Amino acid sequence: MATHIERIGIKARKSPSLVFTTSYHHLADIDNLRKCYGMLAADKAAGKDGVT
């Protein structure tokens, strides 16, 4: 299942001349942020000092 952000990317690749006037409502969508957070691998978010 594609997230909103993935769908924006797909649409942009298919129509390079398409102008996006705003995408903030996709980025700030709490449900979408939770879904994306849930898709992150637990061991892939190490900080600069190596602490996860």
mmCIF entry with sequence, helices, sheets and N, C-alpha, C, O atoms, coordinates in Angstrom:
data_MODEL
# 
_entry.id   MODEL 
# 
_entity.id                         1 
_entity.type                       polymer 
_entity.pdbx_number_of_molecules   1 
# 
_entity_poly.entity_id                      1 
_entity_poly.type                           'polypeptide(L)' 
_entity_poly.nstd_linkage                   no 
_entity_poly.nstd_monomer                   no 
_entity_poly.pdbx_seq_one_letter_code       MATHIERIGIKARKSPSLVFTTSYHHLADIDNLRKCYGMLAADKAAGKDGVT 
_entity_poly.pdbx_seq_one_letter_code_can   MATHIERIGIKARKSPSLVFTTSYHHLADIDNLRKCYGMLAADKAAGKDGVT 
_entity_poly.pdbx_strand_id                 A 
# 
loop_
_entity_poly_seq.entity_id 
_entity_poly_seq.num 
_entity_poly_seq.mon_id 
_entity_poly_seq.hetero 
1 1  MET n 
1 2  ALA n 
1 3  THR n 
1 4  HIS n 
1 5  ILE n 
1 6  GLU n 
1 7  ARG n 
1 8  ILE n 
1 9  GLY n 
1 10 ILE n 
1 11 LYS n 
1 12 ALA n 
1 13 ARG n 
1 14 LYS n 
1 15 SER n 
1 16 PRO n 
1 17 SER n 
1 18 LEU n 
1 19 VAL n 
1 20 PHE n 
1 21 THR n 
1 22 THR n 
1 23 SER n 
1 24 TYR n 
1 25 HIS n 
1 26 HIS n 
1 27 LEU n 
1 28 ALA n 
1 29 ASP n 
1 30 ILE n 
1 31 ASP n 
1 32 ASN n 
1 33 LEU n 
1 34 ARG n 
1 35 LYS n 
1 36 CYS n 
1 37 TYR n 
1 38 GLY n 
1 39 MET n 
1 40 LEU n 
1 41 ALA n 
1 42 ALA n 
1 43 ASP n 
1 44 LYS n 
1 45 ALA n 
1 46 ALA n 
1 47 GLY n 
1 48 LYS n 
1 49 ASP n 
1 50 GLY n 
1 51 VAL n 
1 52 THR n 
# 
_struct_asym.id          A 
_struct_asym.entity_id   1 
# 
loop_
_struct_conf.conf_type_id 
_struct_conf.id 
_struct_conf.pdbx_PDB_helix_id 
_struct_conf.beg_label_comp_id 
_struct_conf.beg_label_asym_id 
_struct_conf.beg_label_seq_id 
_struct_conf.pdbx_beg_PDB_ins_code 
_struct_conf.end_label_comp_id 
_struct_conf.end_label_asym_id 
_struct_conf.end_label_seq_id 
_struct_conf.pdbx_end_PDB_ins_code 
_struct_conf.beg_auth_comp_id 
_struct_conf.beg_auth_asym_id 
_struct_conf.beg_auth_seq_id 
_struct_conf.end_auth_comp_id 
_struct_conf.end_auth_asym_id 
_struct_conf.end_auth_seq_id 
_struct_conf.pdbx_PDB_helix_class 
_struct_conf.details 
_struct_conf.pdbx_PDB_helix_length 
HELX_P HELX_P1 AA1 HIS A 4  ? LYS A 14 ? HIS A 4  LYS A 14 1 ? 11 
HELX_P HELX_P2 AA2 TYR A 24 ? LEU A 27 ? TYR A 24 LEU A 27 1 ? 4  
HELX_P HELX_P3 AA3 ILE A 30 ? MET A 39 ? ILE A 30 MET A 39 1 ? 10 
# 
_struct_conf_type.id          HELX_P 
_struct_conf_type.criteria    ? 
_struct_conf_type.reference   ? 
# 
loop_
_atom_site.group_PDB 
_atom_site.id 
_atom_site.type_symbol 
_atom_site.label_atom_id 
_atom_site.label_alt_id 
_atom_site.label_comp_id 
_atom_site.label_asym_id 
_atom_site.label_entity_id 
_atom_site.label_seq_id 
_atom_site.pdbx_PDB_ins_code 
_atom_site.Cartn_x 
_atom_site.Cartn_y 
_atom_site.Cartn_z 
_atom_site.occupancy 
_atom_site.B_iso_or_equiv 
_atom_site.pdbx_formal_charge 
_atom_site.auth_seq_id 
_atom_site.auth_comp_id 
_atom_site.auth_asym_id 
_atom_site.auth_atom_id 
_atom_site.pdbx_PDB_model_num 
ATOM 1   N N  . MET A 1 1  ? 0.846  -1.166 0.000   1.00 0.00 ? 1  MET A N  1 
ATOM 2   C CA . MET A 1 1  ? 0.000  0.000  0.000   1.00 0.00 ? 1  MET A CA 1 
ATOM 3   C C  . MET A 1 1  ? 0.897  1.237  0.000   1.00 0.00 ? 1  MET A C  1 
ATOM 4   O O  . MET A 1 1  ? 1.809  1.336  0.822   1.00 0.00 ? 1  MET A O  1 
ATOM 5   N N  . ALA A 1 2  ? 0.659  2.148  -0.880  1.00 0.00 ? 2  ALA A N  1 
ATOM 6   C CA . ALA A 1 2  ? 1.469  3.352  -0.996  1.00 0.00 ? 2  ALA A CA 1 
ATOM 7   C C  . ALA A 1 2  ? 1.012  4.418  -0.010  1.00 0.00 ? 2  ALA A C  1 
ATOM 8   O O  . ALA A 1 2  ? -0.185 4.590  0.225   1.00 0.00 ? 2  ALA A O  1 
ATOM 9   N N  . THR A 1 3  ? 1.969  5.125  0.560   1.00 0.00 ? 3  THR A N  1 
ATOM 10  C CA . THR A 1 3  ? 1.632  6.252  1.418   1.00 0.00 ? 3  THR A CA 1 
ATOM 11  C C  . THR A 1 3  ? 1.329  7.452  0.529   1.00 0.00 ? 3  THR A C  1 
ATOM 12  O O  . THR A 1 3  ? 1.564  7.418  -0.679  1.00 0.00 ? 3  THR A O  1 
ATOM 13  N N  . HIS A 1 4  ? 0.810  8.504  1.135   1.00 0.00 ? 4  HIS A N  1 
ATOM 14  C CA . HIS A 1 4  ? 0.508  9.722  0.373   1.00 0.00 ? 4  HIS A CA 1 
ATOM 15  C C  . HIS A 1 4  ? 1.755  10.237 -0.329  1.00 0.00 ? 4  HIS A C  1 
ATOM 16  O O  . HIS A 1 4  ? 1.698  10.646 -1.489  1.00 0.00 ? 4  HIS A O  1 
ATOM 17  N N  . ILE A 1 5  ? 2.873  10.218 0.369   1.00 0.00 ? 5  ILE A N  1 
ATOM 18  C CA . ILE A 1 5  ? 4.116  10.755 -0.181  1.00 0.00 ? 5  ILE A CA 1 
ATOM 19  C C  . ILE A 1 5  ? 4.579  9.928  -1.377  1.00 0.00 ? 5  ILE A C  1 
ATOM 20  O O  . ILE A 1 5  ? 5.041  10.486 -2.372  1.00 0.00 ? 5  ILE A O  1 
ATOM 21  N N  . GLU A 1 6  ? 4.460  8.608  -1.288  1.00 0.00 ? 6  GLU A N  1 
ATOM 22  C CA . GLU A 1 6  ? 4.828  7.747  -2.424  1.00 0.00 ? 6  GLU A CA 1 
ATOM 23  C C  . GLU A 1 6  ? 3.938  8.037  -3.622  1.00 0.00 ? 6  GLU A C  1 
ATOM 24  O O  . GLU A 1 6  ? 4.409  8.063  -4.759  1.00 0.00 ? 6  GLU A O  1 
ATOM 25  N N  . ARG A 1 7  ? 2.647  8.255  -3.369  1.00 0.00 ? 7  ARG A N  1 
ATOM 26  C CA . ARG A 1 7  ? 1.728  8.556  -4.475  1.00 0.00 ? 7  ARG A CA 1 
ATOM 27  C C  . ARG A 1 7  ? 2.052  9.893  -5.129  1.00 0.00 ? 7  ARG A C  1 
ATOM 28  O O  . ARG A 1 7  ? 1.898  10.041 -6.341  1.00 0.00 ? 7  ARG A O  1 
ATOM 29  N N  . ILE A 1 8  ? 2.500  10.868 -4.340  1.00 0.00 ? 8  ILE A N  1 
ATOM 30  C CA . ILE A 1 8  ? 2.919  12.150 -4.908  1.00 0.00 ? 8  ILE A CA 1 
ATOM 31  C C  . ILE A 1 8  ? 4.112  11.930 -5.825  1.00 0.00 ? 8  ILE A C  1 
ATOM 32  O O  . ILE A 1 8  ? 4.160  12.481 -6.925  1.00 0.00 ? 8  ILE A O  1 
ATOM 33  N N  . GLY A 1 9  ? 5.075  11.128 -5.382  1.00 0.00 ? 9  GLY A N  1 
ATOM 34  C CA . GLY A 1 9  ? 6.251  10.831 -6.192  1.00 0.00 ? 9  GLY A CA 1 
ATOM 35  C C  . GLY A 1 9  ? 5.901  10.134 -7.490  1.00 0.00 ? 9  GLY A C  1 
ATOM 36  O O  . GLY A 1 9  ? 6.449  10.459 -8.543  1.00 0.00 ? 9  GLY A O  1 
ATOM 37  N N  . ILE A 1 10 ? 4.992  9.178  -7.420  1.00 0.00 ? 10 ILE A N  1 
ATOM 38  C CA . ILE A 1 10 ? 4.555  8.452  -8.624  1.00 0.00 ? 10 ILE A CA 1 
ATOM 39  C C  . ILE A 1 10 ? 3.895  9.410  -9.606  1.00 0.00 ? 10 ILE A C  1 
ATOM 40  O O  . ILE A 1 10 ? 4.163  9.370  -10.806 1.00 0.00 ? 10 ILE A O  1 
ATOM 41  N N  . LYS A 1 11 ? 3.034  10.269 -9.083  1.00 0.00 ? 11 LYS A N  1 
ATOM 42  C CA . LYS A 1 11 ? 2.336  11.229 -9.931  1.00 0.00 ? 11 LYS A CA 1 
ATOM 43  C C  . LYS A 1 11 ? 3.312  12.225 -10.564 1.00 0.00 ? 11 LYS A C  1 
ATOM 44  O O  . LYS A 1 11 ? 3.171  12.583 -11.733 1.00 0.00 ? 11 LYS A O  1 
ATOM 45  N N  . ALA A 1 12 ? 4.298  12.665 -9.789  1.00 0.00 ? 12 ALA A N  1 
ATOM 46  C CA . ALA A 1 12 ? 5.294  13.619 -10.294 1.00 0.00 ? 12 ALA A CA 1 
ATOM 47  C C  . ALA A 1 12 ? 6.146  12.988 -11.393 1.00 0.00 ? 12 ALA A C  1 
ATOM 48  O O  . ALA A 1 12 ? 6.481  13.653 -12.374 1.00 0.00 ? 12 ALA A O  1 
ATOM 49  N N  . ARG A 1 13 ? 6.501  11.705 -11.237 1.00 0.00 ? 13 ARG A N  1 
ATOM 50  C CA . ARG A 1 13 ? 7.299  11.021 -12.277 1.00 0.00 ? 13 ARG A CA 1 
ATOM 51  C C  . ARG A 1 13 ? 6.500  10.830 -13.561 1.00 0.00 ? 13 ARG A C  1 
ATOM 52  O O  . ARG A 1 13 ? 7.049  10.933 -14.658 1.00 0.00 ? 13 ARG A O  1 
ATOM 53  N N  . LYS A 1 14 ? 5.200  10.550 -13.426 1.00 0.00 ? 14 LYS A N  1 
ATOM 54  C CA . LYS A 1 14 ? 4.357  10.338 -14.604 1.00 0.00 ? 14 LYS A CA 1 
ATOM 55  C C  . LYS A 1 14 ? 4.069  11.637 -15.344 1.00 0.00 ? 14 LYS A C  1 
ATOM 56  O O  . LYS A 1 14 ? 3.925  11.633 -16.567 1.00 0.00 ? 14 LYS A O  1 
ATOM 57  N N  . SER A 1 15 ? 3.984  12.748 -14.616 1.00 0.00 ? 15 SER A N  1 
ATOM 58  C CA . SER A 1 15 ? 3.652  14.048 -15.216 1.00 0.00 ? 15 SER A CA 1 
ATOM 59  C C  . SER A 1 15 ? 4.672  15.098 -14.768 1.00 0.00 ? 15 SER A C  1 
ATOM 60  O O  . SER A 1 15 ? 4.389  15.885 -13.864 1.00 0.00 ? 15 SER A O  1 
ATOM 61  N N  . PRO A 1 16 ? 5.863  15.119 -15.395 1.00 0.00 ? 16 PRO A N  1 
ATOM 62  C CA . PRO A 1 16 ? 6.906  16.046 -14.954 1.00 0.00 ? 16 PRO A CA 1 
ATOM 63  C C  . PRO A 1 16 ? 6.517  17.520 -15.035 1.00 0.00 ? 16 PRO A C  1 
ATOM 64  O O  . PRO A 1 16 ? 7.080  18.338 -14.308 1.00 0.00 ? 16 PRO A O  1 
ATOM 65  N N  . SER A 1 17 ? 5.582  17.872 -15.889 1.00 0.00 ? 17 SER A N  1 
ATOM 66  C CA . SER A 1 17 ? 5.201  19.274 -16.014 1.00 0.00 ? 17 SER A CA 1 
ATOM 67  C C  . SER A 1 17 ? 4.117  19.677 -15.007 1.00 0.00 ? 17 SER A C  1 
ATOM 68  O O  . SER A 1 17 ? 3.743  20.848 -14.938 1.00 0.00 ? 17 SER A O  1 
ATOM 69  N N  . LEU A 1 18 ? 3.622  18.735 -14.243 1.00 0.00 ? 18 LEU A N  1 
ATOM 70  C CA . LEU A 1 18 ? 2.594  19.009 -13.247 1.00 0.00 ? 18 LEU A CA 1 
ATOM 71  C C  . LEU A 1 18 ? 3.158  19.898 -12.141 1.00 0.00 ? 18 LEU A C  1 
ATOM 72  O O  . LEU A 1 18 ? 4.268  19.668 -11.660 1.00 0.00 ? 18 LEU A O  1 
ATOM 73  N N  . VAL A 1 19 ? 2.404  20.900 -11.746 1.00 0.00 ? 19 VAL A N  1 
ATOM 74  C CA . VAL A 1 19 ? 2.827  21.817 -10.698 1.00 0.00 ? 19 VAL A CA 1 
ATOM 75  C C  . VAL A 1 19 ? 2.032  21.509 -9.433  1.00 0.00 ? 19 VAL A C  1 
ATOM 76  O O  . VAL A 1 19 ? 0.801  21.542 -9.433  1.00 0.00 ? 19 VAL A O  1 
ATOM 77  N N  . PHE A 1 20 ? 2.748  21.212 -8.370  1.00 0.00 ? 20 PHE A N  1 
ATOM 78  C CA . PHE A 1 20 ? 2.109  20.990 -7.072  1.00 0.00 ? 20 PHE A CA 1 
ATOM 79  C C  . PHE A 1 20 ? 2.073  22.318 -6.339  1.00 0.00 ? 20 PHE A C  1 
ATOM 80  O O  . PHE A 1 20 ? 3.122  22.899 -6.058  1.00 0.00 ? 20 PHE A O  1 
ATOM 81  N N  . THR A 1 21 ? 0.893  22.802 -6.031  1.00 0.00 ? 21 THR A N  1 
ATOM 82  C CA . THR A 1 21 ? 0.780  24.094 -5.367  1.00 0.00 ? 21 THR A CA 1 
ATOM 83  C C  . THR A 1 21 ? 0.961  23.973 -3.860  1.00 0.00 ? 21 THR A C  1 
ATOM 84  O O  . THR A 1 21 ? 1.465  24.898 -3.223  1.00 0.00 ? 21 THR A O  1 
ATOM 85  N N  . THR A 1 22 ? 0.563  22.860 -3.290  1.00 0.00 ? 22 THR A N  1 
ATOM 86  C CA . THR A 1 22 ? 0.756  22.631 -1.858  1.00 0.00 ? 22 THR A CA 1 
ATOM 87  C C  . THR A 1 22 ? 0.783  21.133 -1.577  1.00 0.00 ? 22 THR A C  1 
ATOM 88  O O  . THR A 1 22 ? 0.040  20.362 -2.183  1.00 0.00 ? 22 THR A O  1 
ATOM 89  N N  . SER A 1 23 ? 1.629  20.743 -0.671  1.00 0.00 ? 23 SER A N  1 
ATOM 90  C CA . SER A 1 23 ? 1.677  19.343 -0.257  1.00 0.00 ? 23 SER A CA 1 
ATOM 91  C C  . SER A 1 23 ? 1.725  19.233 1.263   1.00 0.00 ? 23 SER A C  1 
ATOM 92  O O  . SER A 1 23 ? 1.833  18.136 1.809   1.00 0.00 ? 23 SER A O  1 
ATOM 93  N N  . TYR A 1 24 ? 1.645  20.371 1.938   1.00 0.00 ? 24 TYR A N  1 
ATOM 94  C CA . TYR A 1 24 ? 1.735  20.375 3.397   1.00 0.00 ? 24 TYR A CA 1 
ATOM 95  C C  . TYR A 1 24 ? 0.664  19.508 4.048   1.00 0.00 ? 24 TYR A C  1 
ATOM 96  O O  . TYR A 1 24 ? 0.929  18.843 5.049   1.00 0.00 ? 24 TYR A O  1 
ATOM 97  N N  . HIS A 1 25 ? -0.543 19.510 3.489   1.00 0.00 ? 25 HIS A N  1 
ATOM 98  C CA . HIS A 1 25 ? -1.614 18.712 4.098   1.00 0.00 ? 25 HIS A CA 1 
ATOM 99  C C  . HIS A 1 25 ? -1.298 17.223 4.052   1.00 0.00 ? 25 HIS A C  1 
ATOM 100 O O  . HIS A 1 25 ? -1.817 16.464 4.871   1.00 0.00 ? 25 HIS A O  1 
ATOM 101 N N  . HIS A 1 26 ? -0.452 16.782 3.107   1.00 0.00 ? 26 HIS A N  1 
ATOM 102 C CA . HIS A 1 26 ? -0.018 15.379 3.067   1.00 0.00 ? 26 HIS A CA 1 
ATOM 103 C C  . HIS A 1 26 ? 1.065  15.127 4.118   1.00 0.00 ? 26 HIS A C  1 
ATOM 104 O O  . HIS A 1 26 ? 1.085  14.081 4.767   1.00 0.00 ? 26 HIS A O  1 
ATOM 105 N N  . LEU A 1 27 ? 1.957  16.095 4.272   1.00 0.00 ? 27 LEU A N  1 
ATOM 106 C CA . LEU A 1 27 ? 3.064  15.933 5.206   1.00 0.00 ? 27 LEU A CA 1 
ATOM 107 C C  . LEU A 1 27 ? 2.628  16.036 6.657   1.00 0.00 ? 27 LEU A C  1 
ATOM 108 O O  . LEU A 1 27 ? 3.214  15.390 7.526   1.00 0.00 ? 27 LEU A O  1 
ATOM 109 N N  . ALA A 1 28 ? 1.615  16.834 6.928   1.00 0.00 ? 28 ALA A N  1 
ATOM 110 C CA . ALA A 1 28 ? 1.175  17.074 8.297   1.00 0.00 ? 28 ALA A CA 1 
ATOM 111 C C  . ALA A 1 28 ? 0.011  16.178 8.718   1.00 0.00 ? 28 ALA A C  1 
ATOM 112 O O  . ALA A 1 28 ? -0.532 16.353 9.809   1.00 0.00 ? 28 ALA A O  1 
ATOM 113 N N  . ASP A 1 29 ? -0.377 15.237 7.888   1.00 0.00 ? 29 ASP A N  1 
ATOM 114 C CA . ASP A 1 29 ? -1.484 14.338 8.205   1.00 0.00 ? 29 ASP A CA 1 
ATOM 115 C C  . ASP A 1 29 ? -1.040 13.348 9.285   1.00 0.00 ? 29 ASP A C  1 
ATOM 116 O O  . ASP A 1 29 ? -0.153 12.528 9.048   1.00 0.00 ? 29 ASP A O  1 
ATOM 117 N N  . ILE A 1 30 ? -1.648 13.421 10.458  1.00 0.00 ? 30 ILE A N  1 
ATOM 118 C CA . ILE A 1 30 ? -1.247 12.598 11.601  1.00 0.00 ? 30 ILE A CA 1 
ATOM 119 C C  . ILE A 1 30 ? -1.343 11.108 11.289  1.00 0.00 ? 30 ILE A C  1 
ATOM 120 O O  . ILE A 1 30 ? -0.444 10.350 11.653  1.00 0.00 ? 30 ILE A O  1 
ATOM 121 N N  . ASP A 1 31 ? -2.401 10.675 10.631  1.00 0.00 ? 31 ASP A N  1 
ATOM 122 C CA . ASP A 1 31 ? -2.548 9.255  10.303  1.00 0.00 ? 31 ASP A CA 1 
ATOM 123 C C  . ASP A 1 31 ? -1.428 8.800  9.377   1.00 0.00 ? 31 ASP A C  1 
ATOM 124 O O  . ASP A 1 31 ? -0.889 7.705  9.535   1.00 0.00 ? 31 ASP A O  1 
ATOM 125 N N  . ASN A 1 32 ? -1.080 9.646  8.408   1.00 0.00 ? 32 ASN A N  1 
ATOM 126 C CA . ASN A 1 32 ? -0.005 9.304  7.492   1.00 0.00 ? 32 ASN A CA 1 
ATOM 127 C C  . ASN A 1 32 ? 1.336  9.247  8.225   1.00 0.00 ? 32 ASN A C  1 
ATOM 128 O O  . ASN A 1 32 ? 2.139  8.348  7.975   1.00 0.00 ? 32 ASN A O  1 
ATOM 129 N N  . LEU A 1 33 ? 1.582  10.193 9.121   1.00 0.00 ? 33 LEU A N  1 
ATOM 130 C CA . LEU A 1 33 ? 2.825  10.180 9.893   1.00 0.00 ? 33 LEU A CA 1 
ATOM 131 C C  . LEU A 1 33 ? 2.933  8.929  10.753  1.00 0.00 ? 33 LEU A C  1 
ATOM 132 O O  . LEU A 1 33 ? 4.003  8.329  10.853  1.00 0.00 ? 33 LEU A O  1 
ATOM 133 N N  . ARG A 1 34 ? 1.827  8.538  11.370  1.00 0.00 ? 34 ARG A N  1 
ATOM 134 C CA . ARG A 1 34 ? 1.836  7.313  12.192  1.00 0.00 ? 34 ARG A CA 1 
ATOM 135 C C  . ARG A 1 34 ? 2.109  6.081  11.336  1.00 0.00 ? 34 ARG A C  1 
ATOM 136 O O  . ARG A 1 34 ? 2.859  5.192  11.741  1.00 0.00 ? 34 ARG A O  1 
ATOM 137 N N  . LYS A 1 35 ? 1.500  6.029  10.154  1.00 0.00 ? 35 LYS A N  1 
ATOM 138 C CA . LYS A 1 35 ? 1.709  4.889  9.268   1.00 0.00 ? 35 LYS A CA 1 
ATOM 139 C C  . LYS A 1 35 ? 3.173  4.819  8.832   1.00 0.00 ? 35 LYS A C  1 
ATOM 140 O O  . LYS A 1 35 ? 3.779  3.748  8.851   1.00 0.00 ? 35 LYS A O  1 
ATOM 141 N N  . CYS A 1 36 ? 3.733  5.954  8.443   1.00 0.00 ? 36 CYS A N  1 
ATOM 142 C CA . CYS A 1 36 ? 5.130  5.993  8.017   1.00 0.00 ? 36 CYS A CA 1 
ATOM 143 C C  . CYS A 1 36 ? 6.055  5.618  9.167   1.00 0.00 ? 36 CYS A C  1 
ATOM 144 O O  . CYS A 1 36 ? 7.026  4.886  8.970   1.00 0.00 ? 36 CYS A O  1 
ATOM 145 N N  . TYR A 1 37 ? 5.764  6.108  10.352  1.00 0.00 ? 37 TYR A N  1 
ATOM 146 C CA . TYR A 1 37 ? 6.564  5.770  11.526  1.00 0.00 ? 37 TYR A CA 1 
ATOM 147 C C  . TYR A 1 37 ? 6.516  4.262  11.780  1.00 0.00 ? 37 TYR A C  1 
ATOM 148 O O  . TYR A 1 37 ? 7.533  3.651  12.109  1.00 0.00 ? 37 TYR A O  1 
ATOM 149 N N  . GLY A 1 38 ? 5.343  3.673  11.628  1.00 0.00 ? 38 GLY A N  1 
ATOM 150 C CA . GLY A 1 38 ? 5.201  2.234  11.820  1.00 0.00 ? 38 GLY A CA 1 
ATOM 151 C C  . GLY A 1 38 ? 5.956  1.416  10.787  1.00 0.00 ? 38 GLY A C  1 
ATOM 152 O O  . GLY A 1 38 ? 6.294  0.260  11.040  1.00 0.00 ? 38 GLY A O  1 
ATOM 153 N N  . MET A 1 39 ? 6.224  1.999  9.631   1.00 0.00 ? 39 MET A N  1 
ATOM 154 C CA . MET A 1 39 ? 6.941  1.296  8.573   1.00 0.00 ? 39 MET A CA 1 
ATOM 155 C C  . MET A 1 39 ? 8.467  1.346  8.769   1.00 0.00 ? 39 MET A C  1 
ATOM 156 O O  . MET A 1 39 ? 9.203  0.621  8.100   1.00 0.00 ? 39 MET A O  1 
ATOM 157 N N  . LEU A 1 40 ? 8.935  2.201  9.684   1.00 0.00 ? 40 LEU A N  1 
ATOM 158 C CA . LEU A 1 40 ? 10.370 2.313  9.929   1.00 0.00 ? 40 LEU A CA 1 
ATOM 159 C C  . LEU A 1 40 ? 10.888 1.070  10.644  1.00 0.00 ? 40 LEU A C  1 
ATOM 160 O O  . LEU A 1 40 ? 10.243 0.545  11.551  1.00 0.00 ? 40 LEU A O  1 
ATOM 161 N N  . ALA A 1 41 ? 12.059 0.612  10.222  1.00 0.00 ? 41 ALA A N  1 
ATOM 162 C CA . ALA A 1 41 ? 12.697 -0.501 10.914  1.00 0.00 ? 41 ALA A CA 1 
ATOM 163 C C  . ALA A 1 41 ? 13.255 0.012  12.241  1.00 0.00 ? 41 ALA A C  1 
ATOM 164 O O  . ALA A 1 41 ? 13.825 1.101  12.297  1.00 0.00 ? 41 ALA A O  1 
ATOM 165 N N  . ALA A 1 42 ? 13.093 -0.764 13.297  1.00 0.00 ? 42 ALA A N  1 
ATOM 166 C CA . ALA A 1 42 ? 13.484 -0.331 14.639  1.00 0.00 ? 42 ALA A CA 1 
ATOM 167 C C  . ALA A 1 42 ? 14.966 -0.044 14.745  1.00 0.00 ? 42 ALA A C  1 
ATOM 168 O O  . ALA A 1 42 ? 15.362 0.814  15.534  1.00 0.00 ? 42 ALA A O  1 
ATOM 169 N N  . ASP A 1 43 ? 15.800 -0.729 13.980  1.00 0.00 ? 43 ASP A N  1 
ATOM 170 C CA . ASP A 1 43 ? 17.255 -0.558 14.087  1.00 0.00 ? 43 ASP A CA 1 
ATOM 171 C C  . ASP A 1 43 ? 17.825 0.407  13.045  1.00 0.00 ? 43 ASP A C  1 
ATOM 172 O O  . ASP A 1 43 ? 19.038 0.427  12.835  1.00 0.00 ? 43 ASP A O  1 
ATOM 173 N N  . LYS A 1 44 ? 16.999 1.190  12.403  1.00 0.00 ? 44 LYS A N  1 
ATOM 174 C CA . LYS A 1 44 ? 17.456 2.069  11.318  1.00 0.00 ? 44 LYS A CA 1 
ATOM 175 C C  . LYS A 1 44 ? 17.435 3.544  11.692  1.00 0.00 ? 44 LYS A C  1 
ATOM 176 O O  . LYS A 1 44 ? 17.539 4.393  10.807  1.00 0.00 ? 44 LYS A O  1 
ATOM 177 N N  . ALA A 1 45 ? 17.303 3.879  12.968  1.00 0.00 ? 45 ALA A N  1 
ATOM 178 C CA . ALA A 1 45 ? 17.208 5.281  13.337  1.00 0.00 ? 45 ALA A CA 1 
ATOM 179 C C  . ALA A 1 45 ? 18.307 5.679  14.331  1.00 0.00 ? 45 ALA A C  1 
ATOM 180 O O  . ALA A 1 45 ? 18.043 6.374  15.313  1.00 0.00 ? 45 ALA A O  1 
ATOM 181 N N  . ALA A 1 46 ? 19.521 5.238  14.070  1.00 0.00 ? 46 ALA A N  1 
ATOM 182 C CA . ALA A 1 46 ? 20.627 5.594  14.962  1.00 0.00 ? 46 ALA A CA 1 
ATOM 183 C C  . ALA A 1 46 ? 20.925 7.084  14.847  1.00 0.00 ? 46 ALA A C  1 
ATOM 184 O O  . ALA A 1 46 ? 20.917 7.655  13.756  1.00 0.00 ? 46 ALA A O  1 
ATOM 185 N N  . GLY A 1 47 ? 21.186 7.691  15.984  1.00 0.00 ? 47 GLY A N  1 
ATOM 186 C CA . GLY A 1 47 ? 21.561 9.098  15.980  1.00 0.00 ? 47 GLY A CA 1 
ATOM 187 C C  . GLY A 1 47 ? 23.018 9.270  15.605  1.00 0.00 ? 47 GLY A C  1 
ATOM 188 O O  . GLY A 1 47 ? 23.706 8.296  15.302  1.00 0.00 ? 47 GLY A O  1 
ATOM 189 N N  . LYS A 1 48 ? 23.482 10.488 15.624  1.00 0.00 ? 48 LYS A N  1 
ATOM 190 C CA . LYS A 1 48 ? 24.855 10.800 15.265  1.00 0.00 ? 48 LYS A CA 1 
ATOM 191 C C  . LYS A 1 48 ? 25.847 10.066 16.148  1.00 0.00 ? 48 LYS A C  1 
ATOM 192 O O  . LYS A 1 48 ? 26.910 9.648  15.689  1.00 0.00 ? 48 LYS A O  1 
ATOM 193 N N  . ASP A 1 49 ? 25.492 9.911  17.423  1.00 0.00 ? 49 ASP A N  1 
ATOM 194 C CA . ASP A 1 49 ? 26.397 9.241  18.349  1.00 0.00 ? 49 ASP A CA 1 
ATOM 195 C C  . ASP A 1 49 ? 26.233 7.719  18.350  1.00 0.00 ? 49 ASP A C  1 
ATOM 196 O O  . ASP A 1 49 ? 26.875 7.030  19.144  1.00 0.00 ? 49 ASP A O  1 
ATOM 197 N N  . GLY A 1 50 ? 25.375 7.185  17.463  1.00 0.00 ? 50 GLY A N  1 
ATOM 198 C CA . GLY A 1 50 ? 25.180 5.748  17.348  1.00 0.00 ? 50 GLY A CA 1 
ATOM 199 C C  . GLY A 1 50 ? 24.142 5.177  18.290  1.00 0.00 ? 50 GLY A C  1 
ATOM 200 O O  . GLY A 1 50 ? 23.885 3.974  18.261  1.00 0.00 ? 50 GLY A O  1 
ATOM 201 N N  . VAL A 1 51 ? 23.541 6.005  19.123  1.00 0.00 ? 51 VAL A N  1 
ATOM 202 C CA . VAL A 1 51 ? 22.524 5.542  20.054  1.00 0.00 ? 51 VAL A CA 1 
ATOM 203 C C  . VAL A 1 51 ? 21.171 5.569  19.346  1.00 0.00 ? 51 VAL A C  1 
ATOM 204 O O  . VAL A 1 51 ? 20.797 6.583  18.757  1.00 0.00 ? 51 VAL A O  1 
ATOM 205 N N  . THR A 1 52 ? 20.441 4.462  19.402  1.00 0.00 ? 52 THR A N  1 
ATOM 206 C CA . THR A 1 52 ? 19.134 4.399  18.766  1.00 0.00 ? 52 THR A CA 1 
ATOM 207 C C  . THR A 1 52 ? 18.055 4.869  19.704  1.00 0.00 ? 52 THR A C  1 
ATOM 208 O O  . THR A 1 52 ? 16.880 4.885  19.335  1.00 0.00 ? 52 THR A O  1 
# 
